[in-house]
Amino acid sequence: MKNETHFDPDADLIVVNATIRGPRGSTVVRMAIDTGSAATVIVPDVLDEIGYSARDGTARTSVTTAVGKEHGFLLKVAELEALGFTLPAFTVNVFELANRYGIEGLIGLNFLERFNYEIRSAEGHILVEKVAP
Amino acid sequence: MDAAERLAPVITGALTWPQICEQYPDQWVCVVDIQWAEPRMFHFRNARVVGHGTTRREPLVQARPWRDRYPEIGHFFTGKIIAPFPRFFA
C-alpha cells in the first residue's frame, strides 16, 4: 500500500505534517523531509508541552554545524506519525532549530529507511510504501 | 507564571489557513478542532486558534488551558518556511 502525502511545492523545503504523541497529549507539527540527516530531529519546546523533558533523554548528542558543535539528546517518544505511518516508541534527537525556519523538526533517515518513497516535487506530493520486514 | 500564562484563555471561531495567516502574520500559532479536507493534505480546511506569538513557545503556553479539552493541538508557523539548517549528525 502506498500512502500519498501532500506538501507545499512553493516552499524552500519539503515540509509535511507530523503528529507527535506523548504522555500529556499530542501535537501536530510541520517537519522537513531531510535525507541528509541520519536522525529525526524535534525541537524541545514541542516535546515539553506533551510531557517530556531532558530527564527522559537516553543519551547526549552533538551536532556539527557551520558555527561549531551544539548539543542535544536522544528521546523515545510514544509515537511519531508521518507520511501516513505511525511508528511507536520512536527515537528522536531533541535539538533546537531557529524560530525563523518555521518548522519544528526534520524527518531523517531513521524514519525514512523503513520505507520506500518517491518524492514528486513538481506535483507537491510524496508516495510512501512500507518495506516488507 | 509568565505573561502568556496569566492571560485568560481565548479561542477564536473556525478560521481557514489563509485567514489565520492574515490575522497572525509571521507568527507561531496553536490551533485546535482541526478539520482536514482529506487525510495527509498539507493545509487544513479550518481550525480554531488558541495561541499565537512570535516565538514557538508563546502559543504553546497559551494553549495549555485547552489541552484537557483538545488532546491534539496543532502548532504551525504562518510565515514562509525557509532553509537552511544543520545537516550533519555525529
Backbone of each chain as ProteinMPNN parsed JSONL, in Angstrom:
{"seq_chain_A": "MKNETHFDPDADLIVVNATIRGPRGSTVVRMAIDTGSAATVIVPDVLDEIGYSARDGTARTSVTTAVGKEHGFLLKVAELEALGFTLPAFTVNVFELANRYGIEGLIGLNFLERFNYEIRSAEGHILVEKVAP", "coords_chain_A": {"N_chain_A": [[0.836, -1.188, 0.0], [0.593, 2.182, -0.908], [1.005, 5.281, 0.567], [-0.136, 8.559, 0.051], [1.156, 11.705, 0.553], [0.758, 15.148, 0.981], [2.622, 18.139, 0.193], [3.758, 21.586, 0.377], [4.508, 22.784, -2.67], [5.707, 25.179, -3.23], [7.321, 25.927, -1.157], [10.593, 26.375, 0.396], [11.61, 24.058, 1.392], [10.886, 20.517, 1.65], [8.123, 20.002, 3.268], [6.114, 18.415, 5.642], [3.123, 17.479, 7.444], [3.217, 16.222, 10.765], [2.491, 14.078, 13.53], [3.118, 14.098, 16.923], [3.097, 12.051, 19.697], [2.691, 12.044, 23.204], [2.991, 11.632, 26.823], [1.24, 13.611, 27.806], [-0.54, 14.301, 25.803], [-0.993, 15.176, 22.303], [0.705, 16.672, 19.515], [0.336, 18.339, 16.473], [2.638, 18.986, 14.028], [4.936, 20.705, 11.79], [7.314, 19.273, 9.732], [10.467, 18.997, 8.106], [11.365, 16.983, 5.356], [14.346, 15.292, 5.377], [16.82, 13.904, 3.842], [19.488, 14.115, 4.255], [20.012, 13.955, 6.877], [20.84, 11.841, 9.488], [19.377, 11.385, 11.749], [16.052, 11.776, 13.112], [14.769, 14.864, 13.997], [13.493, 16.872, 16.608], [12.24, 19.886, 17.995], [12.851, 21.119, 21.349], [10.788, 22.629, 22.707], [8.262, 21.796, 21.776], [8.153, 19.142, 22.596], [8.308, 19.4, 25.344], [5.748, 20.345, 25.955], [4.085, 18.165, 25.618], [4.727, 16.511, 27.601], [7.385, 15.625, 27.98], [10.832, 15.763, 29.072], [14.265, 16.848, 29.466], [15.176, 15.033, 31.289], [14.115, 12.643, 30.509], [15.713, 11.82, 28.518], [17.906, 9.599, 26.713], [20.513, 9.596, 25.901], [23.251, 11.827, 25.382], [23.755, 14.045, 22.624], [25.603, 15.4, 19.852], [25.784, 18.011, 17.484], [27.265, 18.906, 14.516], [27.733, 21.996, 13.209], [27.857, 24.852, 10.974], [28.809, 26.789, 12.647], [30.021, 25.528, 14.72], [29.998, 23.043, 17.38], [26.999, 21.779, 18.626], [24.745, 20.831, 21.285], [22.403, 18.177, 21.996], [19.859, 15.785, 22.844], [18.98, 12.276, 22.922], [15.712, 10.886, 22.681], [12.945, 8.81, 23.407], [9.927, 8.895, 21.886], [6.389, 8.395, 22.475], [4.819, 7.918, 20.18], [5.359, 8.555, 16.719], [3.815, 9.97, 14.043], [3.788, 10.138, 10.618], [3.714, 10.83, 7.122], [1.7, 9.067, 6.646], [2.111, 6.845, 8.213], [2.486, 5.288, 11.405], [4.857, 5.217, 13.909], [5.655, 3.471, 16.731], [7.191, 4.114, 19.955], [9.461, 5.692, 19.16], [12.681, 6.868, 18.4], [13.986, 10.079, 18.749], [16.083, 12.902, 17.991], [16.522, 15.433, 20.162], [16.666, 18.736, 19.623], [17.56, 22.115, 19.207], [16.137, 24.243, 16.763], [16.31, 27.138, 14.794], [13.815, 29.665, 15.305], [13.103, 31.049, 13.004], [13.086, 29.342, 10.845], [10.655, 28.086, 10.666], [9.774, 25.511, 11.049], [9.257, 22.52, 13.021], [10.93, 20.436, 13.181], [12.95, 17.759, 11.746], [12.468, 15.134, 9.467], [14.308, 12.443, 9.479], [16.72, 9.967, 8.311], [16.451, 7.755, 10.055], [13.758, 7.422, 10.291], [12.87, 7.399, 7.614], [14.21, 5.247, 6.432], [12.762, 2.973, 6.808], [10.996, 2.726, 4.827], [10.043, 2.705, 1.317], [10.202, 5.435, -0.866], [8.868, 8.032, -2.914], [9.463, 11.073, -4.172], [7.607, 13.545, -5.531], [8.237, 16.316, -6.689], [7.36, 18.518, -8.301], [4.662, 18.104, -8.355], [3.997, 18.232, -5.745], [3.691, 16.14, -3.872], [4.359, 13.153, -1.932], [5.014, 9.768, -2.234], [4.687, 6.957, -0.27], [5.778, 3.815, 0.813], [5.568, 0.987, 2.821], [8.322, -1.022, 3.743], [8.687, -4.485, 3.336], [9.146, -6.614, 6.173]], "CA_chain_A": [[0.0, 0.0, 0.0], [1.335, 3.443, -0.951], [0.309, 6.447, 1.099], [0.218, 9.805, -0.621], [1.159, 12.837, 1.477], [0.944, 16.393, 0.225], [3.409, 19.231, 0.77], [3.638, 22.835, -0.369], [5.594, 22.776, -3.651], [6.332, 26.504, -3.319], [8.206, 26.161, -0.01], [12.018, 26.105, 0.157], [11.885, 22.696, 1.863], [9.756, 19.59, 1.558], [7.605, 20.02, 4.635], [4.867, 17.664, 5.8], [2.578, 17.459, 8.801], [3.52, 15.035, 11.559], [1.879, 14.113, 14.863], [3.965, 13.524, 17.975], [2.256, 11.728, 20.856], [3.423, 11.876, 24.451], [2.145, 11.329, 27.98], [0.233, 14.648, 28.087], [-1.307, 14.678, 24.624], [-0.271, 15.108, 21.036], [0.831, 17.933, 18.795], [0.572, 18.254, 15.033], [3.687, 19.958, 13.697], [5.461, 20.612, 10.427], [8.693, 18.801, 9.734], [11.061, 18.905, 6.771], [11.983, 15.718, 4.952], [15.775, 15.572, 5.208], [17.601, 12.676, 3.607], [20.86, 14.381, 4.657], [20.112, 13.85, 8.338], [20.697, 10.455, 9.948], [18.393, 11.316, 12.833], [14.865, 12.626, 13.115], [15.014, 15.929, 14.973], [12.328, 17.648, 17.05], [12.663, 20.952, 18.908], [12.457, 20.801, 22.726], [9.553, 23.271, 23.179], [7.093, 20.986, 21.421], [8.163, 17.927, 23.417], [7.997, 19.81, 26.721], [4.301, 20.53, 26.117], [3.359, 16.892, 25.649], [5.083, 15.751, 28.791], [8.756, 15.122, 28.036], [11.866, 16.713, 29.477], [15.628, 16.332, 29.259], [15.366, 13.89, 32.194], [13.696, 11.424, 29.799], [16.702, 11.536, 27.475], [18.66, 8.351, 26.88], [21.93, 9.838, 25.605], [23.556, 13.165, 24.854], [24.208, 14.039, 21.232], [26.16, 16.674, 19.405], [25.528, 18.306, 16.081], [28.285, 19.786, 13.957], [27.153, 22.989, 12.302], [28.834, 25.792, 10.422], [29.36, 27.639, 13.708], [30.641, 24.728, 15.777], [29.299, 21.852, 17.833], [25.927, 22.079, 19.563], [24.352, 19.6, 21.966], [21.011, 17.807, 22.18], [19.794, 14.469, 23.493], [18.063, 11.312, 22.317], [14.498, 10.68, 23.468], [11.991, 7.917, 22.751], [8.549, 9.399, 22.023], [5.403, 7.306, 22.449], [4.51, 7.651, 18.76], [5.52, 9.601, 15.704], [3.013, 9.663, 12.853], [4.112, 10.997, 9.48], [3.668, 10.201, 5.8], [0.678, 8.027, 6.648], [2.507, 5.704, 9.032], [2.723, 5.581, 12.813], [5.937, 4.413, 14.475], [5.643, 3.566, 18.191], [8.471, 4.126, 20.679], [10.393, 6.134, 18.131], [13.76, 7.692, 18.947], [14.26, 11.345, 18.06], [17.139, 13.741, 18.544], [15.921, 16.691, 20.605], [17.673, 19.714, 19.264], [16.952, 23.415, 18.889], [16.241, 24.815, 15.421], [15.922, 28.551, 14.913], [12.411, 30.022, 15.064], [12.843, 31.627, 11.68], [12.926, 28.321, 9.816], [9.229, 27.814, 10.529], [9.48, 24.085, 11.203], [9.528, 22.011, 14.369], [11.854, 19.308, 13.163], [13.369, 17.124, 10.493], [12.26, 13.689, 9.369], [15.587, 11.943, 8.994], [16.8, 8.611, 7.757], [15.996, 6.692, 10.962], [12.341, 7.213, 9.966], [12.669, 7.139, 6.186], [14.816, 3.99, 5.984], [11.796, 1.884, 6.956], [10.048, 2.823, 3.718], [10.429, 3.214, 0.011], [9.456, 6.676, -1.073], [9.042, 8.699, -4.207], [9.098, 12.483, -3.999], [7.186, 14.154, -6.79], [8.366, 17.713, -6.255], [6.548, 19.447, -9.085], [3.249, 17.875, -8.032], [3.796, 18.509, -4.325], [3.323, 15.024, -3.002], [5.333, 12.097, -1.721], [4.396, 8.447, -2.137], [5.471, 6.187, 0.699], [5.367, 2.419, 0.878], [6.303, 0.287, 3.871], [9.169, -2.117, 3.274], [8.355, -5.753, 3.993], [10.19, -6.971, 7.143]], "C_chain_A": [[0.877, 1.247, 0.0], [0.461, 4.549, -0.377], [0.802, 7.694, 0.383], [0.083, 10.957, 0.375], [1.498, 14.098, 0.702], [1.84, 17.379, 0.963], [3.262, 20.451, -0.122], [4.784, 22.913, -1.382], [6.299, 24.126, -3.781], [7.295, 26.791, -2.167], [9.647, 25.825, -0.376], [12.383, 24.669, 0.505], [10.676, 21.829, 1.597], [9.248, 19.382, 2.977], [6.262, 19.311, 4.672], [4.383, 17.793, 7.243], [2.966, 16.152, 9.474], [2.848, 15.191, 12.911], [2.802, 13.399, 15.84], [3.073, 13.278, 19.189], [3.132, 11.477, 22.085], [2.478, 11.659, 25.598], [1.069, 12.366, 28.261], [-0.552, 15.075, 26.864], [-0.481, 14.573, 23.367], [-0.284, 16.469, 20.359], [1.088, 17.638, 17.328], [1.558, 19.359, 14.675], [4.074, 19.81, 12.228], [6.941, 20.284, 10.486], [9.184, 18.685, 8.297], [11.595, 17.501, 6.538], [13.458, 16.006, 4.686], [16.566, 14.277, 5.071], [19.074, 12.882, 3.93], [21.068, 14.281, 6.155], [19.896, 12.399, 8.751], [19.556, 10.34, 10.956], [17.171, 12.167, 12.517], [15.007, 13.602, 14.273], [13.698, 16.608, 15.322], [12.803, 18.681, 18.063], [12.128, 20.684, 20.323], [11.128, 21.419, 23.164], [8.321, 22.407, 22.936], [7.008, 19.75, 22.319], [7.853, 18.239, 24.879], [6.482, 19.825, 26.942], [3.527, 19.224, 26.15], [3.945, 15.941, 26.699], [6.478, 15.18, 28.858], [9.695, 16.214, 28.545], [13.225, 16.073, 29.222], [15.898, 15.126, 30.162], [14.963, 12.569, 31.536], [14.7, 11.018, 28.726], [17.489, 10.271, 27.768], [20.149, 8.53, 26.594], [22.096, 11.266, 25.129], [24.034, 13.027, 23.419], [24.863, 15.371, 20.924], [25.955, 16.795, 17.907], [26.591, 19.277, 15.592], [27.641, 20.716, 12.947], [28.257, 23.901, 11.793], [29.491, 26.618, 11.512], [29.97, 26.833, 14.847], [29.795, 23.535, 16.15], [28.233, 22.259, 18.855], [25.374, 20.773, 20.101], [22.84, 19.423, 22.041], [20.972, 16.496, 22.939], [18.795, 13.578, 22.759], [16.895, 11.065, 23.263], [13.584, 9.736, 22.699], [10.589, 8.478, 22.967], [7.572, 8.233, 21.886], [5.052, 6.923, 21.012], [4.899, 8.852, 17.915], [4.761, 9.143, 14.471], [3.368, 10.663, 11.768], [4.005, 10.183, 8.208], [2.7, 9.024, 5.767], [1.018, 6.802, 7.465], [2.798, 6.162, 10.456], [3.796, 4.642, 13.339], [5.911, 4.57, 15.993], [7.057, 3.557, 18.748], [9.615, 4.539, 19.75], [11.424, 7.11, 18.722], [13.997, 8.94, 18.09], [15.431, 12.034, 18.746], [16.505, 15.085, 18.896], [16.977, 17.776, 20.461], [16.983, 21.005, 18.833], [17.179, 23.783, 17.417], [15.722, 26.244, 15.519], [14.452, 28.749, 14.569], [12.135, 30.353, 13.615], [12.675, 30.581, 10.588], [11.46, 27.915, 9.625], [8.856, 26.35, 10.588], [9.836, 23.65, 12.618], [10.468, 20.82, 14.354], [12.153, 18.819, 11.765], [13.003, 15.647, 10.548], [13.496, 13.114, 8.69], [15.542, 10.486, 8.582], [16.366, 7.525, 8.731], [14.489, 6.472, 10.863], [12.209, 6.721, 8.529], [13.173, 5.772, 5.747], [13.868, 2.803, 6.106], [10.841, 1.804, 5.767], [10.773, 2.994, 2.387], [9.598, 4.464, -0.247], [9.846, 7.333, -2.388], [8.554, 10.131, -4.043], [8.799, 13.077, -5.359], [7.082, 15.668, -6.543], [7.436, 18.652, -7.004], [5.068, 19.317, -8.742], [2.959, 18.098, -6.554], [3.276, 17.339, -3.53], [4.422, 13.971, -2.956], [4.581, 10.784, -1.521], [5.29, 7.577, -1.264], [4.886, 4.792, 0.838], [6.218, 1.706, 1.927], [7.094, -0.867, 3.267], [8.796, -3.381, 4.04], [9.485, -6.134, 4.949], [11.012, -8.169, 6.68]], "O_chain_A": [[1.798, 1.361, 0.809], [-0.685, 4.726, -0.791], [1.997, 7.862, 0.141], [-0.978, 11.156, 0.966], [2.409, 14.111, -0.126], [1.826, 17.451, 2.191], [2.721, 20.374, -1.225], [5.933, 23.093, -0.979], [7.372, 24.208, -4.379], [8.01, 27.793, -2.197], [9.9, 25.089, -1.33], [13.352, 24.125, -0.024], [9.579, 22.329, 1.348], [9.863, 18.678, 3.778], [5.385, 19.568, 3.847], [5.14, 18.168, 8.137], [3.034, 15.105, 8.83], [2.656, 16.31, 13.388], [3.212, 12.259, 15.62], [2.379, 14.183, 19.652], [4.158, 10.801, 22.017], [1.274, 11.514, 25.385], [0.068, 12.039, 28.898], [-1.181, 16.133, 26.889], [0.59, 13.965, 23.355], [-1.16, 17.3, 20.6], [1.931, 16.813, 16.977], [1.332, 20.528, 14.986], [3.603, 18.915, 11.527], [7.714, 20.929, 11.194], [8.429, 18.328, 7.393], [12.206, 16.906, 7.424], [13.787, 16.863, 3.867], [16.929, 13.644, 6.062], [19.846, 11.924, 3.886], [22.175, 14.496, 6.649], [18.881, 11.797, 8.402], [18.859, 9.327, 11.009], [17.242, 13.138, 11.764], [15.328, 13.208, 15.394], [12.883, 16.887, 14.443], [13.665, 18.393, 18.893], [11.064, 20.084, 20.474], [10.398, 20.789, 23.929], [7.446, 22.305, 23.795], [5.922, 19.36, 22.748], [7.214, 17.444, 25.569], [5.992, 19.377, 27.979], [2.41, 19.188, 26.666], [3.691, 14.737, 26.682], [6.749, 14.33, 29.706], [9.403, 17.407, 28.463], [13.319, 14.915, 28.816], [16.746, 14.291, 29.847], [15.414, 11.502, 31.952], [14.543, 9.972, 28.095], [17.711, 9.916, 28.926], [20.96, 7.699, 27.004], [21.182, 11.844, 24.54], [24.641, 12.023, 23.045], [24.691, 16.347, 21.655], [25.956, 15.807, 17.174], [26.793, 20.34, 16.181], [27.073, 20.27, 11.95], [29.429, 23.743, 12.134], [30.609, 27.101, 11.332], [30.396, 27.412, 15.847], [28.979, 23.064, 15.358], [28.514, 22.979, 19.814], [25.507, 19.728, 19.466], [22.093, 20.397, 22.138], [21.942, 16.131, 23.604], [17.893, 14.059, 22.073], [17.06, 11.039, 24.482], [13.459, 9.846, 21.479], [10.11, 8.532, 24.099], [7.882, 7.217, 21.265], [4.996, 5.741, 20.674], [4.783, 10.002, 18.338], [5.023, 8.073, 13.923], [3.266, 11.874, 11.962], [4.189, 8.966, 8.23], [2.854, 8.102, 4.967], [0.289, 5.811, 7.42], [3.287, 7.268, 10.684], [3.67, 3.422, 13.233], [6.119, 5.672, 16.501], [7.992, 3.067, 18.115], [10.6, 3.818, 19.587], [11.075, 8.045, 19.443], [14.182, 8.857, 16.875], [15.728, 11.786, 19.915], [16.009, 15.79, 18.017], [18.033, 17.734, 21.092], [15.946, 20.976, 18.171], [18.287, 23.644, 16.899], [14.781, 26.511, 16.266], [13.912, 28.101, 13.673], [11.094, 30.0, 13.062], [12.172, 30.896, 9.51], [11.074, 27.456, 8.55], [7.742, 25.978, 10.218], [10.604, 24.311, 13.318], [10.77, 20.254, 15.404], [11.692, 19.365, 10.762], [13.21, 14.99, 11.568], [13.699, 13.279, 7.487], [14.482, 9.863, 8.513], [15.945, 6.456, 8.288], [13.99, 5.437, 11.307], [11.516, 5.739, 8.264], [12.64, 5.19, 4.802], [14.145, 1.735, 5.56], [9.984, 0.923, 5.708], [11.943, 3.372, 2.335], [8.425, 4.527, 0.12], [10.965, 7.208, -2.884], [7.371, 10.368, -3.802], [9.662, 13.102, -6.236], [6.018, 16.208, -6.24], [6.789, 19.499, -6.388], [4.313, 20.286, -8.826], [1.796, 18.147, -6.153], [2.492, 17.526, -2.599], [5.291, 13.912, -3.826], [3.635, 10.708, -0.738], [6.496, 7.477, -1.492], [3.675, 4.611, 0.964], [7.445, 1.812, 1.917], [6.604, -1.591, 2.4], [8.612, -3.343, 5.257], [10.658, -6.0, 4.598], [11.93, -8.596, 7.38]]}, "seq_chain_B": "MDAAERLAPVITGALTWPQICEQYPDQWVCVVDIQWAEPRMFHFRNARVVGHGTTRREPLVQARPWRDRYPEIGHFFTGKIIAPFPRFFA", "coords_chain_B": {"N_chain_B": [[5.005, 32.178, 36.853], [4.487, 33.328, 33.616], [3.78, 36.178, 31.404], [2.219, 35.231, 29.262], [0.963, 33.017, 30.388], [-0.692, 34.177, 32.278], [-2.759, 35.391, 30.939], [-6.249, 35.254, 30.17], [-7.715, 32.275, 28.908], [-8.235, 32.172, 25.419], [-10.232, 31.586, 22.589], [-10.666, 31.345, 19.129], [-13.224, 31.609, 16.554], [-13.972, 29.179, 13.95], [-11.443, 29.22, 11.574], [-10.036, 29.593, 8.317], [-6.887, 28.433, 6.872], [-5.655, 30.514, 5.252], [-6.98, 32.741, 6.397], [-6.041, 32.644, 9.025], [-3.327, 33.084, 8.584], [-3.445, 35.676, 7.647], [-4.458, 37.095, 9.839], [-2.554, 36.601, 11.81], [0.228, 37.285, 10.986], [3.439, 35.959, 10.083], [3.819, 34.564, 12.48], [3.905, 32.157, 15.18], [1.37, 29.791, 15.729], [-1.099, 28.166, 17.762], [-3.497, 25.715, 17.213], [-6.779, 24.261, 17.485], [-9.332, 21.706, 17.183], [-9.091, 20.872, 14.521], [-9.978, 20.704, 11.188], [-9.592, 18.558, 8.664], [-9.448, 18.507, 5.144], [-8.899, 16.249, 3.657], [-7.215, 13.19, 4.538], [-3.754, 13.586, 5.242], [-3.344, 15.856, 3.713], [-1.666, 18.989, 3.125], [-2.557, 21.534, 4.028], [-5.152, 22.457, 6.307], [-8.804, 22.468, 6.407], [-10.246, 24.169, 8.181], [-9.711, 25.653, 11.46], [-9.453, 26.361, 15.01], [-8.014, 29.052, 16.679], [-5.913, 29.034, 19.497], [-3.725, 30.171, 20.569], [-1.004, 32.43, 19.99], [2.026, 33.941, 18.754], [5.337, 35.431, 18.573], [7.381, 33.726, 19.096], [8.177, 30.183, 19.228], [7.382, 29.146, 21.64], [5.485, 30.836, 22.939], [2.679, 30.528, 21.91], [2.301, 27.873, 22.618], [2.317, 27.89, 25.381], [0.09, 29.51, 25.867], [-1.845, 27.809, 24.947], [-2.114, 25.817, 26.826], [-4.331, 25.727, 28.76], [-6.279, 24.566, 27.182], [-5.623, 22.02, 26.666], [-6.71, 19.801, 28.006], [-9.302, 19.651, 27.021], [-8.901, 19.491, 24.295], [-7.136, 17.08, 23.112], [-5.39, 16.921, 20.963], [-3.317, 19.23, 19.544], [-2.528, 21.653, 17.129], [0.51, 23.053, 15.905], [1.827, 25.626, 14.309], [3.657, 27.605, 11.876], [3.006, 30.759, 10.477], [4.361, 32.178, 8.579], [6.783, 32.265, 5.88], [8.384, 29.227, 5.196], [11.743, 28.487, 5.608], [15.057, 27.532, 4.42], [18.524, 27.402, 5.415], [19.444, 24.546, 7.523], [21.065, 22.767, 10.269], [22.926, 19.906, 9.167], [24.546, 17.665, 9.58], [25.097, 14.904, 11.605], [26.632, 13.591, 14.513]], "CA_chain_B": [[3.999, 32.302, 35.787], [4.835, 34.461, 32.772], [2.638, 36.962, 30.91], [1.348, 34.413, 28.409], [0.155, 32.122, 31.212], [-1.664, 34.939, 33.062], [-3.882, 35.796, 30.1], [-7.384, 34.334, 30.166], [-7.7, 31.509, 27.669], [-9.056, 32.738, 24.347], [-10.336, 30.71, 21.428], [-11.368, 32.01, 18.025], [-14.107, 30.763, 15.774], [-13.272, 28.41, 12.927], [-10.782, 30.044, 10.562], [-9.255, 28.871, 7.312], [-5.461, 28.724, 6.988], [-5.368, 31.871, 4.773], [-7.463, 33.724, 7.372], [-5.111, 32.622, 10.167], [-2.082, 33.744, 8.143], [-3.706, 37.11, 7.524], [-4.652, 37.684, 11.175], [-1.35, 36.404, 12.64], [1.322, 37.134, 10.01], [4.793, 35.627, 10.549], [3.756, 34.156, 13.886], [3.572, 30.775, 15.526], [0.012, 29.689, 16.257], [-1.613, 26.862, 18.179], [-4.885, 25.566, 16.777], [-7.487, 23.056, 17.914], [-10.523, 21.404, 16.385], [-8.601, 20.957, 13.134], [-10.794, 19.976, 10.21], [-8.807, 18.281, 7.46], [-10.27, 18.22, 3.968], [-8.596, 14.836, 3.383], [-6.025, 12.807, 5.286], [-2.406, 13.828, 4.715], [-3.213, 17.107, 2.97], [-0.771, 19.882, 3.864], [-3.343, 22.553, 4.712], [-6.449, 22.024, 6.813], [-9.932, 23.287, 5.935], [-10.321, 25.235, 9.176], [-9.317, 25.313, 12.831], [-9.674, 27.457, 15.952], [-6.732, 29.469, 17.237], [-5.902, 29.165, 20.966], [-2.499, 30.826, 20.992], [-0.173, 32.942, 18.906], [3.129, 34.765, 19.214], [6.483, 35.472, 17.662], [8.278, 32.602, 19.382], [7.484, 28.893, 19.263], [6.899, 28.825, 22.98], [4.329, 31.644, 23.371], [1.359, 29.911, 21.702], [2.219, 26.594, 23.335], [1.945, 28.216, 26.765], [-1.305, 29.985, 25.84], [-2.746, 26.682, 24.618], [-2.172, 24.83, 27.916], [-5.663, 25.517, 29.354], [-7.157, 23.844, 26.258], [-5.052, 20.689, 26.422], [-7.62, 18.751, 28.503], [-10.472, 19.554, 26.134], [-8.447, 19.133, 22.945], [-5.877, 16.34, 23.293], [-4.488, 17.155, 19.834], [-3.157, 20.661, 19.241], [-1.624, 21.916, 16.01], [1.458, 24.141, 16.184], [2.285, 25.942, 12.956], [4.189, 28.949, 11.596], [2.207, 31.323, 9.386], [5.233, 32.806, 7.587], [7.43, 31.401, 4.888], [9.337, 28.244, 5.714], [12.997, 28.719, 4.885], [16.254, 26.749, 4.685], [18.984, 26.048, 5.685], [19.517, 24.122, 8.915], [22.187, 21.849, 10.42], [22.687, 18.704, 8.383], [25.397, 16.509, 9.848], [24.988, 14.45, 12.981], [27.687, 12.671, 14.928]], "C_chain_B": [[4.36, 33.523, 34.935], [3.574, 35.108, 32.203], [1.673, 36.12, 30.09], [0.444, 33.52, 29.238], [-0.927, 32.874, 31.979], [-2.883, 35.357, 32.252], [-5.001, 34.763, 30.18], [-7.372, 33.566, 28.854], [-8.686, 32.063, 26.647], [-9.068, 31.755, 23.196], [-11.127, 31.442, 20.353], [-12.446, 31.078, 17.468], [-13.291, 29.99, 14.744], [-12.731, 29.34, 11.849], [-10.077, 29.151, 9.559], [-7.776, 29.208, 7.503], [-5.12, 30.112, 6.421], [-5.848, 32.959, 5.741], [-6.526, 33.804, 8.576], [-3.812, 33.353, 9.794], [-2.263, 35.257, 8.047], [-3.817, 37.779, 8.9], [-3.398, 37.62, 12.037], [-0.128, 36.239, 11.739], [2.67, 36.875, 10.669], [4.812, 35.3, 12.044], [3.6, 32.644, 13.994], [2.172, 30.763, 16.111], [-0.223, 28.263, 16.77], [-3.085, 26.811, 17.809], [-5.46, 24.256, 17.289], [-8.676, 22.838, 16.986], [-10.191, 21.486, 14.893], [-9.466, 20.083, 12.227], [-9.965, 19.796, 8.937], [-9.749, 17.962, 6.314], [-10.13, 16.731, 3.605], [-7.396, 14.467, 4.233], [-4.749, 13.143, 4.507], [-2.337, 14.971, 3.701], [-2.32, 18.034, 3.772], [-1.574, 20.917, 4.657], [-4.676, 21.977, 5.177], [-7.546, 22.94, 6.276], [-10.145, 24.455, 6.899], [-9.947, 24.705, 10.555], [-9.557, 26.541, 13.698], [-8.354, 27.787, 16.656], [-6.855, 29.641, 18.756], [-4.603, 29.79, 21.469], [-1.734, 31.332, 19.786], [0.929, 33.797, 19.485], [4.304, 34.658, 18.266], [7.511, 34.378, 17.952], [7.468, 31.31, 19.355], [6.753, 28.692, 20.586], [5.609, 29.566, 23.353], [2.977, 30.956, 23.125], [1.208, 28.576, 22.431], [1.796, 26.834, 24.782], [0.488, 28.666, 26.824], [-2.292, 28.838, 25.621], [-2.916, 25.698, 25.771], [-3.568, 24.64, 28.509], [-6.598, 24.69, 28.474], [-6.741, 22.391, 26.081], [-6.008, 19.572, 26.89], [-8.804, 18.545, 27.553], [-10.091, 19.09, 24.728], [-7.111, 18.394, 23.057], [-4.901, 16.514, 22.137], [-4.49, 18.638, 19.483], [-2.182, 20.801, 18.082], [-0.752, 23.119, 16.324], [2.163, 24.471, 14.872], [2.816, 27.373, 12.876], [3.459, 29.507, 10.382], [3.066, 31.979, 8.309], [5.83, 31.8, 6.628], [8.424, 30.47, 5.576], [10.613, 28.346, 4.896], [14.064, 27.711, 5.279], [17.365, 27.767, 4.947], [18.926, 25.737, 7.175], [20.667, 23.129, 9.031], [21.908, 20.511, 9.761], [23.465, 17.484, 8.839], [25.382, 16.159, 11.326], [26.091, 13.453, 13.296], [27.321, 12.06, 16.262]], "O_chain_B": [[4.522, 34.623, 35.463], [2.456, 34.666, 32.469], [0.457, 36.272, 30.203], [-0.704, 33.277, 28.864], [-1.966, 32.299, 32.304], [-3.934, 35.647, 32.823], [-4.749, 33.56, 30.247], [-7.058, 34.129, 27.805], [-9.829, 32.38, 26.977], [-8.042, 31.161, 22.864], [-12.138, 32.082, 20.641], [-12.554, 29.918, 17.864], [-12.07, 30.13, 14.675], [-13.468, 30.146, 11.282], [-9.581, 28.081, 9.908], [-7.443, 30.158, 8.212], [-4.354, 30.838, 7.055], [-5.188, 33.988, 5.887], [-6.25, 34.89, 9.086], [-3.273, 34.131, 10.581], [-1.34, 36.02, 8.332], [-3.328, 38.891, 9.098], [-3.191, 38.477, 12.896], [0.489, 35.173, 11.724], [3.007, 37.49, 11.681], [5.714, 35.716, 12.771], [3.221, 31.959, 13.044], [1.825, 31.635, 16.906], [0.368, 27.299, 16.284], [-3.83, 27.758, 18.063], [-4.742, 23.279, 17.498], [-8.982, 23.665, 16.127], [-10.924, 22.094, 14.112], [-9.653, 18.891, 12.471], [-9.677, 20.76, 8.227], [-10.729, 17.237, 6.486], [-11.111, 16.057, 3.291], [-6.626, 15.348, 4.616], [-4.686, 13.0, 3.286], [-1.389, 15.053, 2.92], [-2.222, 17.884, 4.99], [-1.294, 21.146, 5.834], [-5.254, 21.114, 4.517], [-7.278, 24.027, 5.765], [-10.216, 25.606, 6.469], [-9.876, 23.499, 10.788], [-9.83, 27.628, 13.188], [-7.669, 26.898, 17.162], [-7.772, 30.301, 19.244], [-4.409, 29.922, 22.678], [-1.798, 30.752, 18.702], [0.791, 34.325, 20.588], [4.278, 33.904, 17.293], [8.407, 34.135, 17.144], [6.24, 31.329, 19.446], [5.653, 28.14, 20.633], [4.736, 28.996, 24.007], [2.196, 30.817, 24.066], [0.101, 28.2, 22.816], [1.01, 26.069, 25.34], [-0.26, 28.26, 27.714], [-3.438, 28.903, 26.065], [-3.782, 24.826, 25.703], [-3.97, 23.501, 28.746], [-7.602, 24.169, 28.96], [-7.434, 21.62, 25.418], [-6.103, 18.527, 26.248], [-9.244, 17.42, 27.317], [-10.854, 18.391, 24.061], [-6.059, 19.033, 23.092], [-3.704, 16.279, 22.304], [-5.529, 19.217, 19.166], [-1.138, 20.149, 18.055], [-1.21, 24.088, 16.931], [2.988, 23.698, 14.385], [2.472, 28.229, 13.691], [3.307, 28.818, 9.374], [2.56, 32.306, 7.235], [5.426, 30.638, 6.579], [9.202, 30.892, 6.431], [10.586, 28.301, 3.666], [13.987, 27.105, 6.348], [17.133, 28.951, 4.702], [18.438, 26.531, 7.979], [21.2, 22.686, 8.013], [20.776, 20.029, 9.792], [23.079, 16.361, 8.514], [25.624, 17.007, 12.185], [26.44, 12.598, 12.482], [28.076, 11.25, 16.799]]}, "name": "protein", "num_of_chains": 2, "seq": "MKNETHFDPDADLIVVNATIRGPRGSTVVRMAIDTGSAATVIVPDVLDEIGYSARDGTARTSVTTAVGKEHGFLLKVAELEALGFTLPAFTVNVFELANRYGIEGLIGLNFLERFNYEIRSAEGHILVEKVAPMDAAERLAPVITGALTWPQICEQYPDQWVCVVDIQWAEPRMFHFRNARVVGHGTTRREPLVQARPWRDRYPEIGHFFTGKIIAPFPRFFA"}
